[in-house]
Amino acid sequence: MRSLFSGILLLTAGCSSTPAAGADAGDGAAPTNEGGQAPEASAPAAWPGPSNTGVPPGTTLTPYTDSCVITVDGTVIDSKTVNCDISIQAANVMIKNTKVNGRVALDADQPSSKQWSFTIQDSEVDAGAVQLSAVSDGNMTVLRCNLYGGENEVHCSENALTCTVQDSWLHGQYLPDDQPWHLGGFQSNGGTNIVVRHNTIVCDHAANSLGEGCTGDLNLIPDFAPVSGATIDSNFFGANLGSAYCTYGGEKSTSQYPHADHVVYTNNVFQRGSNSLCAAYGPVTGFDINGVGNQWINNTWEDGTVVPPEN
């Protein structure tokens, strides 16, 4: 059985799939989706996807037989098939050209975690049937990866020093039919030094029989700390009527940490989808253009039409 590392923080925003009368649909709840409609079309070929993420074609993979708990600085896992959850407890770990049937996690809540770090590149991660993220929790760089399974593809903790995700494909979340989970592509419950650049990010699971499913593609929801310093640049946000909004921008009036600062969205493209809104309620919520250092520049629909910020 795959281990489930303690200290991985889950999305706690929202409790009901149907916003109550007068409730703010931006609280992280998924919209009611009784029809369980299929997700919208995939991203255009020029964006990260099946042809340009994951293990490079022609790579020969051999079984990984070493420990799944990495404690030696500078460890390199190259061209392997890994059939376990990898726990990073060392600095400068590199995973490349590798298929992971499990999760990759650095527990940023641990006292020693500030000395730990890892990069995963040109790899595929199948998190499987778990209520956890495929890659987490911080002090990490994710490059050209194909990530799927689990509740979220990437989670960045409020205790992380840095989180960078670039040129990757985040999709294919897992959801049991009888569980009230809230899914997403990229998630942070607060934190700093976040860079999400040139990825295809889509929460593409249809709602289950409870009407539960996707919160959004990229979710900055300050449950445990303010969102302070996030660069969201040149991403493709996929449409899904089962999502509430395609992105949450770091503001949450009901949180102990209601205001975000230095959150910068630039050059992102939103897929309209069949309702022309990207998600059930719209493309973006929880973004304050008047917040300190916040910017919203050149974010568009696929046809080049401007997507305005929430306010």
C-alpha positions as a printed NumPy array, in Angstrom:
array([[  0.   ,   0.   ,   0.   ],
       [  1.287,   3.466,  -0.829],
       [  2.263,   5.526,   2.181],
       [  0.374,   8.757,   2.82 ],
       [  2.828,  11.269,   4.237],
       [  1.644,  13.338,   7.157],
       [  1.71 ,  17.088,   6.911],
       [  0.339,  17.357,   3.36 ],
       [ -2.268,  20.089,   3.542],
       [ -5.514,  19.619,   1.671],
       [ -7.912,  22.114,   0.187],
       [-10.339,  23.058,   2.91 ],
       [-12.168,  25.913,   1.254],
       [-15.836,  25.257,   0.71 ],
       [-18.033,  22.476,   2.045],
       [-20.974,  22.229,  -0.283],
       [-21.255,  21.635,  -4.   ],
       [-24.14 ,  24.079,  -4.276],
       [-23.577,  27.605,  -2.977],
       [-26.262,  28.571,  -0.511],
       [-28.504,  31.504,  -1.286],
       [-26.427,  34.646,  -1.04 ],
       [-23.193,  32.679,  -0.579],
       [-19.98 ,  33.612,  -2.334],
       [-19.341,  31.038,  -5.045],
       [-15.663,  31.867,  -4.733],
       [-15.28 ,  29.979,  -1.449],
       [-13.836,  26.957,  -3.216],
       [-17.035,  24.942,  -3.532],
       [-17.654,  23.09 ,  -6.755],
       [-20.846,  23.901,  -8.639],
       [-23.714,  21.498,  -8.877],
       [-23.256,  19.327, -11.943],
       [-26.063,  16.819, -11.864],
       [-25.479,  15.782, -15.439],
       [-21.838,  14.959, -14.741],
       [-20.914,  16.435, -18.105],
       [-17.608,  15.54 , -19.655],
       [-14.772,  18.07 , -19.54 ],
       [-14.233,  20.525, -22.367],
       [-11.799,  20.16 , -25.277],
       [ -8.081,  19.8  , -24.618],
       [ -5.481,  22.525, -25.092],
       [ -4.131,  23.355, -28.552],
       [ -1.039,  21.415, -29.594],
       [  1.317,  24.359, -29.067],
       [  0.787,  24.164, -25.306],
       [  2.211,  21.557, -22.929],
       [  0.441,  18.233, -23.41 ],
       [  0.991,  14.592, -24.363],
       [  3.487,  15.326, -27.136],
       [  5.921,  17.524, -25.196],
       [  5.752,  16.566, -21.511],
       [  6.662,  13.447, -19.586],
       [  9.336,  10.868, -20.327],
       [ 11.029,  11.676, -23.649],
       [ 10.329,   9.206, -26.481],
       [ 13.002,   6.561, -26.839],
       [ 13.943,   6.567, -23.156],
       [ 14.581,   3.066, -21.812],
       [ 13.218,   2.716, -18.294],
       [ 14.547,   0.222, -15.768],
       [ 13.015,  -0.687, -12.399],
       [ 13.91 ,   1.516,  -9.451],
       [ 15.13 ,  -0.669,  -6.603],
       [ 16.6  ,   1.803,  -4.108],
       [ 14.857,   3.346,  -1.099],
       [ 11.723,   5.396,  -1.656],
       [ 12.816,   7.701,   1.198],
       [ 15.575,   9.904,  -0.199],
       [ 17.979,  11.062,   2.525],
       [ 21.227,  11.6  ,   0.589],
       [ 21.891,  15.067,  -0.814],
       [ 22.34 ,  15.169,  -4.578],
       [ 20.551,  11.881,  -5.254],
       [ 19.683,  11.413,  -8.943],
       [ 16.893,   9.122, -10.168],
       [ 17.224,   8.855, -13.949],
       [ 15.33 ,   6.738, -16.482],
       [ 13.529,   4.587, -13.928],
       [ 10.092,   3.144, -13.315],
       [  9.273,   3.901,  -9.673],
       [  6.446,   1.961,  -8.033],
       [  6.175,   3.776,  -4.718],
       [  5.676,   7.198,  -3.183],
       [  8.961,   9.094,  -3.114],
       [  9.634,  11.051,   0.081],
       [ 12.261,  13.779,  -0.344],
       [ 14.327,  14.34 ,   2.814],
       [ 17.537,  15.699,   1.276],
       [ 18.843,  18.653,  -0.717],
       [ 19.243,  18.97 ,  -4.472],
       [ 17.491,  15.725,  -5.371],
       [ 16.937,  15.237,  -9.115],
       [ 14.274,  13.03 , -10.707],
       [ 14.386,  12.966, -14.499],
       [ 13.221,  10.895, -17.455],
       [ 11.246,   8.752, -15.017],
       [  7.768,   7.279, -14.628],
       [  6.507,   7.426, -11.044],
       [  3.533,   5.257, -10.129],
       [  2.961,   7.04 ,  -6.87 ],
       [  3.558,  10.486,  -5.462],
       [  6.583,  12.745,  -5.034],
       [  6.495,  14.689,  -1.777],
       [  8.714,  16.929,   0.318],
       [  6.913,  17.555,   3.595],
       [  7.459,  21.281,   4.14 ],
       [  5.949,  21.06 ,   7.629],
       [  8.945,  19.115,   8.927],
       [ 11.535,  21.096,  10.976],
       [ 14.413,  20.08 ,   8.684],
       [ 12.58 ,  20.738,   5.428],
       [ 14.169,  24.134,   4.775],
       [ 17.372,  22.254,   3.937],
       [ 15.579,  19.898,   1.51 ],
       [ 14.819,  20.511,  -2.164],
       [ 14.146,  18.666,  -5.406],
       [ 13.696,  19.046,  -9.134],
       [ 11.553,  16.733, -11.22 ],
       [ 11.824,  17.103, -14.981],
       [ 10.84 ,  15.259, -18.153],
       [  8.901,  12.784, -16.038],
       [  5.413,  11.346, -15.603],
       [  3.691,  11.031, -12.242],
       [  0.519,   8.992, -11.724],
       [ -0.601,   9.724,  -8.168],
       [ -3.391,   7.167,  -8.394],
       [ -6.5  ,   6.932,  -6.241],
       [ -5.558,   9.145,  -3.278],
       [ -6.843,  12.355,  -1.683],
       [ -3.387,  13.911,  -1.96 ],
       [ -1.373,  15.702,  -4.626],
       [  0.824,  14.128,  -7.275],
       [  3.749,  16.454,  -6.496],
       [  4.091,  18.461,  -3.286],
       [  4.747,  20.248,  -0.882],
       [  7.436,  22.799,  -1.665],
       [ 11.103,  23.66 ,  -2.234],
       [ 10.586,  22.167,  -5.663],
       [ 10.966,  22.778,  -9.38 ],
       [  8.738,  20.912, -11.844],
       [  9.753,  21.051, -15.514],
       [  8.121,  19.454, -18.579],
       [  6.202,  16.903, -16.534],
       [  2.955,  15.032, -17.191],
       [  1.086,  14.942, -13.881],
       [ -2.225,  13.22 , -13.177],
       [ -4.15 ,  11.307, -10.526],
       [ -4.778,  12.338,  -6.942],
       [ -6.845,  15.293,  -5.752],
       [ -4.455,  17.932,  -7.132],
       [ -1.477,  17.703,  -9.442],
       [  0.765,  20.177,  -7.585],
       [  0.356,  21.485,  -4.056],
       [  2.52 ,  24.274,  -2.619],
       [  2.477,  24.592,   1.166],
       [  2.421,  27.84 ,   3.122],
       [  5.703,  26.651,   4.66 ],
       [  7.465,  26.141,   1.333],
       [ 10.441,  28.317,   0.468],
       [  9.811,  28.152,  -3.292],
       [  7.513,  26.421,  -5.764],
       [  8.154,  26.56 ,  -9.52 ],
       [  6.099,  24.718, -12.135],
       [  6.935,  25.27 , -15.795],
       [  6.204,  23.747, -19.211],
       [  4.097,  20.998, -17.642],
       [  0.67 ,  19.367, -18.123],
       [ -1.538,  19.199, -15.022],
       [ -4.731,  17.207, -15.583],
       [ -6.61 ,  13.968, -14.876],
       [ -7.6  ,  14.283, -11.228],
       [ -9.059,  11.343,  -9.298],
       [-12.466,  11.506,  -7.598],
       [-14.478,   8.679,  -6.008],
       [-18.158,   8.775,  -6.853],
       [-19.223,   8.983,  -3.208],
       [-16.745,  11.504,  -1.752],
       [-17.067,  15.321,  -1.324],
       [-13.548,  16.141,  -2.502],
       [-12.542,  19.441,  -4.11 ],
       [-10.129,  18.961,  -6.995],
       [ -7.651,  21.252,  -8.726],
       [ -4.633,  21.42 , -10.995],
       [ -2.32 ,  23.687,  -8.974],
       [ -3.161,  24.545,  -5.366],
       [ -1.692,  26.731,  -2.67 ],
       [ -3.364,  27.423,   0.662],
       [ -1.061,  30.394,   1.214],
       [  2.625,  31.036,   0.781],
       [  5.247,  32.899,  -1.197],
       [  7.785,  32.559,  -4.034],
       [  5.323,  30.775,  -6.299],
       [  6.041,  30.677, -10.039],
       [  3.649,  28.924, -12.42 ],
       [  4.764,  29.548, -16.004],
       [  3.756,  28.158, -19.394],
       [  1.74 ,  25.148, -18.338],
       [ -1.502,  23.575, -19.446],
       [ -3.609,  23.388, -16.293],
       [ -7.083,  21.903, -16.249],
       [ -9.281,  20.362, -13.615],
       [-11.017,  18.036, -16.029],
       [-12.977,  15.602, -13.876],
       [-16.755,  15.641, -14.186],
       [-18.745,  16.028, -10.988],
       [-19.627,  12.841,  -9.137],
       [-23.016,  11.612,  -7.936],
       [-22.842,  14.047,  -4.983],
       [-22.367,  16.984,  -7.332],
       [-18.787,  17.403,  -6.063],
       [-15.715,  17.881,  -8.214],
       [-13.441,  20.645,  -9.395],
       [-12.764,  23.895,  -7.547],
       [-10.69 ,  25.296, -10.416],
       [ -7.582,  24.887, -12.527],
       [ -5.264,  27.064, -10.4  ],
       [ -6.338,  27.778,  -6.852],
       [ -4.643,  30.335,  -4.596],
       [ -6.835,  30.136,  -1.505],
       [ -5.349,  31.591,   1.714],
       [ -6.589,  29.136,   4.311],
       [ -3.358,  28.907,   6.331],
       [ -1.324,  31.986,   5.342],
       [ -1.546,  34.96 ,   2.986],
       [ -0.66 ,  34.487,  -0.655],
       [  2.305,  36.839,  -0.932],
       [  4.306,  36.676,  -4.127],
       [  2.929,  34.541,  -6.973],
       [  3.797,  34.837, -10.665],
       [  1.184,  33.204, -12.905],
       [  2.469,  33.667, -16.442],
       [  1.689,  32.316, -19.924],
       [ -0.494,  29.385, -18.861],
       [ -3.417,  27.775, -20.662],
       [ -6.409,  27.313, -18.353],
       [ -8.734,  24.606, -19.649],
       [-12.509,  24.917, -19.473],
       [-14.769,  22.643, -17.441],
       [-18.376,  23.381, -16.486],
       [-17.788,  21.206, -13.417],
       [-15.354,  23.807, -12.024],
       [-16.56 ,  26.83 , -10.08 ],
       [-13.969,  29.259, -11.517],
       [-10.898,  28.575, -13.607],
       [ -8.635,  30.399, -11.16 ],
       [ -8.759,  31.774,  -7.614],
       [ -6.461,  34.755,  -7.14 ],
       [ -5.525,  34.748,  -3.45 ],
       [ -8.273,  36.843,  -1.811],
       [-10.754,  35.3  ,   0.61 ],
       [-12.898,  37.567,   2.771],
       [-13.768,  34.823,   5.265],
       [-10.16 ,  33.813,   5.893],
       [ -7.913,  34.872,   8.752],
       [ -5.615,  35.989,   5.909],
       [ -8.069,  37.721,   3.576],
       [ -5.725,  39.737,   1.355],
       [ -3.092,  38.731,  -1.171],
       [ -0.152,  40.831,  -2.313],
       [  2.258,  40.726,  -5.263],
       [  0.103,  38.264,  -7.165],
       [  0.853,  38.81 , -10.849],
       [ -1.164,  37.25 , -13.688],
       [  0.333,  37.903, -17.14 ],
       [ -0.194,  36.499, -20.635],
       [ -2.493,  33.656, -19.601],
       [ -5.049,  32.177, -22.013],
       [ -8.465,  31.01 , -20.816],
       [-10.455,  28.456, -22.772],
       [-14.063,  29.603, -23.096],
       [-15.792,  26.231, -23.141],
       [-19.409,  25.618, -24.044],
       [-20.788,  28.345, -21.746],
       [-18.139,  30.906, -22.843],
       [-17.086,  31.417, -19.187],
       [-14.313,  28.797, -18.787],
       [-16.08 ,  27.455, -15.67 ],
       [-19.571,  27.492, -14.193],
       [-19.369,  31.013, -12.741],
       [-16.547,  32.627, -14.693],
       [-12.813,  32.651, -15.385],
       [-11.514,  34.292, -12.187],
       [-12.509,  35.084,  -8.632],
       [-10.691,  36.25 ,  -5.527],
       [ -8.302,  38.589,  -7.327],
       [ -7.968,  42.194,  -6.138],
       [ -6.368,  44.45 ,  -8.742],
       [ -5.976,  47.077,  -6.02 ],
       [ -3.963,  44.806,  -3.733],
       [ -0.35 ,  45.751,  -3.018],
       [  1.795,  44.696,  -5.95 ],
       [ -1.021,  42.8  ,  -7.667],
       [ -1.115,  42.947, -11.473],
       [ -3.421,  41.625, -14.181],
       [ -1.87 ,  42.11 , -17.64 ],
       [ -2.679,  40.68 , -21.065],
       [ -4.829,  37.779, -19.916],
       [ -7.117,  36.73 , -22.756],
       [ -9.582,  34.257, -24.118],
       [ -8.394,  31.973, -26.931],
       [ -9.581,  34.479, -29.542],
       [ -7.471,  37.278, -28.024],
       [-10.363,  39.023, -26.301],
       [ -9.351,  40.478, -22.957],
       [-10.321,  38.661, -19.766],
       [-10.833,  41.327, -17.087],
       [ -9.908,  40.76 , -13.436],
       [-12.716,  40.184, -10.989],
       [-12.729,  43.852,  -9.915]])
